[in-house]
Amino acid sequence: MGFDSIWHWLILLVVVLLIFGTKKITNLGPDIGNAVRGFKKAMHGDDEEEAKAKAKAAAEKLQADPPPASTQSTTQEQRDSTESK
C-alpha cells in the first residue's frame, strides 16, 4: 500500500478529522500564516533597527557651529558705511 492510493489519503483524512476536529483544523491555516508573518517580521526587524541606529548616529554627528549671520551682515554694513564717508 503506497502513498499514492486515494483510499490511503481518505482514511488518513478521516482519522485526522476525528482526532483534531474541524474547529482546530480551520484555525490551523491562519495560525500558521500568523507564525510565518511574525517570523518574517522578526527577520527583517533586525535590519530596520540597524538602519535606524545608523541614521541616528549620523544625525548626532558633532559639527562646528557656523558664525552667526547677523554679525557678518552688521560688520559688512559698518564697513560700507565707513568707506562711503
ROTI-881977 format. One record per residue: residue number from 0; residue in three letters; x, y, z of N, C-alpha, C in turn. Coordinates in Angstrom, 1 decimal. Layout:
BEGIN
+-----+------+--------+--------+--------+--------+--------+--------+--------+--------+--------+
!  nr ! rest !   n_c1 !   n_c2 !   n_c3 !  ca_c1 !  ca_c2 !  ca_c3 !   c_c1 !   c_c2 !   c_c3 !
+-----+------+--------+--------+--------+--------+--------+--------+--------+--------+--------+
! NUM !  ALA !      X !      Y !      Z !      X !      Y !      Z !      X !      Y !      Z !
...
+-----+------+--------+--------+--------+--------+--------+--------+--------+--------+--------+
REM end
This chain:
BEGIN
+-----+------+--------+--------+--------+--------+--------+--------+--------+--------+--------+
!  nr ! rest !   n_c1 !   n_c2 !   n_c3 !  ca_c1 !  ca_c2 !  ca_c3 !   c_c1 !   c_c2 !   c_c3 !
+-----+------+--------+--------+--------+--------+--------+--------+--------+--------+--------+
!   0 !  MET !    0.9 !   -1.2 !    0.0 !    0.0 !    0.0 !    0.0 !    0.9 !    1.2 !    0.0 !
!   1 !  GLY !    0.9 !    2.0 !   -1.0 !    1.7 !    3.2 !   -1.2 !    1.0 !    4.5 !   -0.8 !
!   2 !  PHE !    1.7 !    5.5 !   -0.9 !    1.2 !    6.9 !   -0.5 !    0.4 !    7.4 !   -1.7 !
!   3 !  ASP !    0.4 !    6.8 !   -2.8 !   -0.4 !    7.3 !   -4.0 !   -1.8 !    6.8 !   -4.1 !
!   4 !  SER !   -2.2 !    6.0 !   -3.2 !   -3.6 !    5.4 !   -3.2 !   -4.5 !    6.4 !   -2.6 !
!   5 !  ILE !   -5.7 !    6.6 !   -3.3 !   -6.7 !    7.6 !   -2.8 !   -7.3 !    7.1 !   -1.5 !
!   6 !  TRP !   -7.4 !    5.8 !   -1.3 !   -8.0 !    5.3 !   -0.1 !   -7.1 !    5.6 !    1.1 !
!   7 !  HIS !   -5.9 !    5.5 !    0.9 !   -4.9 !    5.8 !    2.0 !   -5.1 !    7.2 !    2.5 !
!   8 !  TRP !   -5.2 !    8.2 !    1.6 !   -5.4 !    9.6 !    1.9 !   -6.8 !    9.9 !    2.5 !
!   9 !  LEU !   -7.8 !    9.2 !    2.1 !   -9.2 !    9.4 !    2.6 !   -9.2 !    8.9 !    4.1 !
!  10 !  ILE !   -8.6 !    7.7 !    4.3 !   -8.6 !    7.2 !    5.7 !   -7.8 !    8.1 !    6.6 !
!  11 !  LEU !   -6.7 !    8.5 !    6.1 !   -5.9 !    9.4 !    6.9 !   -6.6 !   10.7 !    7.2 !
!  12 !  LEU !   -7.3 !   11.3 !    6.2 !   -8.1 !   12.5 !    6.5 !   -9.2 !   12.3 !    7.5 !
!  13 !  VAL !   -9.9 !   11.1 !    7.5 !  -10.9 !   10.8 !    8.5 !  -10.3 !   10.7 !    9.8 !
!  14 !  VAL !   -9.2 !   10.0 !   10.0 !   -8.5 !    9.9 !   11.3 !   -8.1 !   11.2 !   11.8 !
!  15 !  VAL !   -7.6 !   12.1 !   11.0 !   -7.1 !   13.4 !   11.4 !   -8.4 !   14.2 !   11.9 !
!  16 !  LEU !   -9.5 !   14.2 !   11.1 !  -10.7 !   14.9 !   11.5 !  -11.2 !   14.4 !   12.8 !
!  17 !  LEU !  -11.2 !   13.1 !   13.0 !  -11.7 !   12.5 !   14.3 !  -10.8 !   12.9 !   15.5 !
!  18 !  ILE !   -9.5 !   13.0 !   15.3 !   -8.6 !   13.3 !   16.4 !   -8.7 !   14.8 !   16.7 !
!  19 !  PHE !   -8.5 !   15.7 !   15.7 !   -8.4 !   17.1 !   16.0 !   -9.7 !   17.8 !   15.9 !
!  20 !  GLY !  -10.7 !   17.4 !   15.1 !  -11.9 !   18.1 !   14.9 !  -11.8 !   19.2 !   13.9 !
!  21 !  THR !  -12.9 !   19.6 !   13.4 !  -12.9 !   20.6 !   12.3 !  -12.5 !   22.0 !   12.8 !
!  22 !  LYS !  -12.9 !   22.3 !   14.0 !  -12.6 !   23.6 !   14.5 !  -11.1 !   23.9 !   14.6 !
!  23 !  LYS !  -10.3 !   22.9 !   15.1 !   -8.9 !   23.1 !   15.2 !   -8.2 !   23.2 !   13.8 !
!  24 !  ILE !   -8.8 !   22.4 !   12.9 !   -8.2 !   22.4 !   11.6 !   -8.4 !   23.7 !   10.8 !
!  25 !  THR !   -9.6 !   24.3 !   11.0 !   -9.9 !   25.6 !   10.4 !   -9.1 !   26.7 !   11.0 !
!  26 !  ASN !   -8.7 !   26.6 !   12.2 !   -7.9 !   27.6 !   12.9 !   -6.4 !   27.4 !   12.5 !
!  27 !  LEU !   -6.1 !   26.2 !   12.0 !   -4.7 !   25.9 !   11.7 !   -4.1 !   26.8 !   10.6 !
!  28 !  GLY !   -4.8 !   27.1 !    9.6 !   -4.3 !   27.9 !    8.5 !   -3.9 !   29.3 !    8.9 !
!  29 !  PRO !   -4.9 !   30.1 !    9.5 !   -4.5 !   31.4 !   10.0 !   -3.4 !   31.4 !   11.0 !
!  30 !  ASP !   -3.3 !   30.4 !   11.9 !   -2.3 !   30.3 !   12.9 !   -0.9 !   30.2 !   12.3 !
!  31 !  ILE !   -0.8 !   29.3 !   11.3 !    0.4 !   29.1 !   10.6 !    0.8 !   30.4 !    9.8 !
!  32 !  GLY !   -0.2 !   31.0 !    9.2 !    0.1 !   32.3 !    8.4 !    0.6 !   33.4 !    9.4 !
!  33 !  ASN !    0.0 !   33.5 !   10.5 !    0.5 !   34.5 !   11.5 !    1.9 !   34.2 !   12.0 !
!  34 !  ALA !    2.2 !   32.9 !   12.2 !    3.5 !   32.5 !   12.6 !    4.6 !   32.8 !   11.6 !
!  35 !  VAL !    4.2 !   32.5 !   10.3 !    5.2 !   32.8 !    9.2 !    5.4 !   34.3 !    9.1 !
!  36 !  ARG !    4.3 !   35.1 !    9.2 !    4.4 !   36.5 !    9.1 !    5.2 !   37.1 !   10.2 !
!  37 !  GLY !    5.0 !   36.6 !   11.4 !    5.8 !   37.1 !   12.6 !    7.2 !   36.7 !   12.4 !
!  38 !  PHE !    7.5 !   35.6 !   11.9 !    8.9 !   35.2 !   11.7 !    9.6 !   36.1 !   10.7 !
!  39 !  LYS !    8.9 !   36.4 !    9.6 !    9.4 !   37.3 !    8.5 !    9.7 !   38.7 !    9.1 !
!  40 !  LYS !    8.7 !   39.2 !    9.9 !    8.8 !   40.5 !   10.5 !   10.0 !   40.5 !   11.5 !
!  41 !  ALA !   10.2 !   39.5 !   12.2 !   11.4 !   39.4 !   13.1 !   12.7 !   39.4 !   12.4 !
!  42 !  MET !   12.7 !   38.7 !   11.3 !   14.0 !   38.6 !   10.5 !   14.3 !   40.0 !    9.8 !
!  43 !  HIS !   13.3 !   40.7 !    9.4 !   13.5 !   42.0 !    8.7 !   13.6 !   43.1 !    9.8 !
!  44 !  GLY !   13.1 !   42.9 !   11.0 !   13.1 !   43.9 !   12.0 !   14.6 !   44.2 !   12.5 !
!  45 !  ASP !   15.5 !   43.2 !   12.4 !   16.9 !   43.5 !   12.8 !   17.5 !   44.5 !   11.8 !
!  46 !  ASP !   17.2 !   44.3 !   10.5 !   17.8 !   45.2 !    9.5 !   17.3 !   46.6 !    9.7 !
!  47 !  GLU !   16.0 !   46.7 !   10.0 !   15.4 !   48.0 !   10.2 !   16.0 !   48.7 !   11.4 !
!  48 !  GLU !   16.2 !   48.0 !   12.5 !   16.7 !   48.6 !   13.7 !   18.1 !   49.1 !   13.4 !
!  49 !  GLU !   18.9 !   48.3 !   12.7 !   20.3 !   48.7 !   12.4 !   20.3 !   49.9 !   11.5 !
!  50 !  ALA !   19.4 !   50.0 !   10.6 !   19.3 !   51.2 !    9.7 !   19.0 !   52.4 !   10.5 !
!  51 !  LYS !   18.0 !   52.3 !   11.4 !   17.6 !   53.4 !   12.3 !   18.8 !   53.8 !   13.2 !
!  52 !  ALA !   19.5 !   52.9 !   13.7 !   20.6 !   53.2 !   14.6 !   21.7 !   54.0 !   13.8 !
!  53 !  LYS !   22.0 !   53.5 !   12.5 !   23.0 !   54.2 !   11.7 !   22.5 !   55.6 !   11.4 !
!  54 !  ALA !   21.2 !   55.8 !   11.1 !   20.7 !   57.1 !   10.8 !   20.8 !   58.0 !   12.0 !
!  55 !  LYS !   20.5 !   57.5 !   13.1 !   20.5 !   58.3 !   14.4 !   22.0 !   58.7 !   14.7 !
!  56 !  ALA !   22.9 !   57.8 !   14.5 !   24.3 !   58.1 !   14.7 !   24.8 !   59.2 !   13.7 !
!  57 !  ALA !   24.4 !   59.1 !   12.5 !   24.8 !   60.1 !   11.5 !   24.2 !   61.5 !   11.9 !
!  58 !  ALA !   22.9 !   61.5 !   12.4 !   22.3 !   62.7 !   12.8 !   23.0 !   63.3 !   14.0 !
!  59 !  GLU !   23.5 !   62.5 !   14.9 !   24.1 !   63.0 !   16.1 !   25.6 !   63.4 !   15.9 !
!  60 !  LYS !   26.1 !   63.3 !   14.7 !   27.5 !   63.7 !   14.4 !   27.7 !   65.1 !   14.8 !
!  61 !  LEU !   28.8 !   65.4 !   15.5 !   29.1 !   66.7 !   16.0 !   29.6 !   67.6 !   14.9 !
!  62 !  GLN !   29.1 !   68.8 !   14.8 !   29.6 !   69.7 !   13.8 !   29.8 !   71.1 !   14.5 !
!  63 !  ALA !   30.8 !   71.8 !   13.9 !   31.1 !   73.2 !   14.5 !   29.9 !   74.1 !   14.1 !
!  64 !  ASP !   29.7 !   75.0 !   15.0 !   28.6 !   76.0 !   14.8 !   29.1 !   77.0 !   13.7 !
!  65 !  PRO !   28.3 !   77.4 !   12.8 !   28.7 !   78.4 !   11.8 !   28.6 !   79.8 !   12.5 !
!  66 !  PRO !   29.3 !   80.7 !   12.1 !   29.2 !   82.0 !   12.7 !   27.8 !   82.6 !   12.5 !
!  67 !  PRO !   27.4 !   83.4 !   13.4 !   26.0 !   83.9 !   13.3 !   25.9 !   84.8 !   12.1 !
!  68 !  ALA !   24.9 !   84.7 !   11.3 !   24.7 !   85.5 !   10.1 !   24.5 !   87.0 !   10.4 !
!  69 !  SER !   23.8 !   87.3 !   11.5 !   23.5 !   88.7 !   11.8 !   24.8 !   89.5 !   12.0 !
!  70 !  THR !   25.8 !   89.0 !   12.7 !   27.1 !   89.8 !   12.9 !   27.8 !   90.0 !   11.6 !
!  71 !  GLN !   27.8 !   89.0 !   10.7 !   28.5 !   89.2 !    9.5 !   27.9 !   90.4 !    8.7 !
!  72 !  SER !   26.6 !   90.4 !    8.6 !   25.9 !   91.4 !    7.8 !   26.1 !   92.8 !    8.5 !
!  73 !  THR !   26.1 !   92.8 !    9.8 !   26.3 !   94.0 !   10.5 !   27.7 !   94.6 !   10.3 !
!  74 !  THR !   28.7 !   93.8 !   10.4 !   30.0 !   94.2 !   10.2 !   30.2 !   94.7 !    8.7 !
!  75 !  GLN !   29.6 !   94.0 !    7.8 !   29.7 !   94.4 !    6.4 !   29.0 !   95.7 !    6.2 !
!  76 !  GLU !   27.9 !   96.0 !    6.8 !   27.2 !   97.3 !    6.7 !   28.1 !   98.4 !    7.3 !
!  77 !  GLN !   28.7 !   98.0 !    8.5 !   29.6 !   99.1 !    9.1 !   30.8 !   99.4 !    8.2 !
!  78 !  ARG !   31.3 !   98.4 !    7.5 !   32.4 !   98.7 !    6.6 !   32.0 !   99.5 !    5.5 !
!  79 !  ASP !   30.8 !   99.2 !    4.9 !   30.3 !  100.0 !    3.8 !   30.0 !  101.5 !    4.2 !
!  80 !  SER !   29.5 !  101.6 !    5.4 !   29.2 !  103.0 !    5.9 !   30.4 !  103.8 !    6.1 !
!  81 !  THR !   31.5 !  103.2 !    6.6 !   32.7 !  103.9 !    6.9 !   33.5 !  104.2 !    5.6 !
!  82 !  GLU !   33.4 !  103.4 !    4.6 !   34.0 !  103.6 !    3.4 !   33.4 !  104.8 !    2.6 !
!  83 !  SER !   32.1 !  104.9 !    2.7 !   31.4 !  105.9 !    2.0 !   31.6 !  107.3 !    2.6 !
!  84 !  LYS !   32.1 !  107.4 !    3.8 !   32.3 !  108.7 !    4.4 !   33.5 !  109.3 !    4.0 !
+-----+------+--------+--------+--------+--------+--------+--------+--------+--------+--------+
REM end
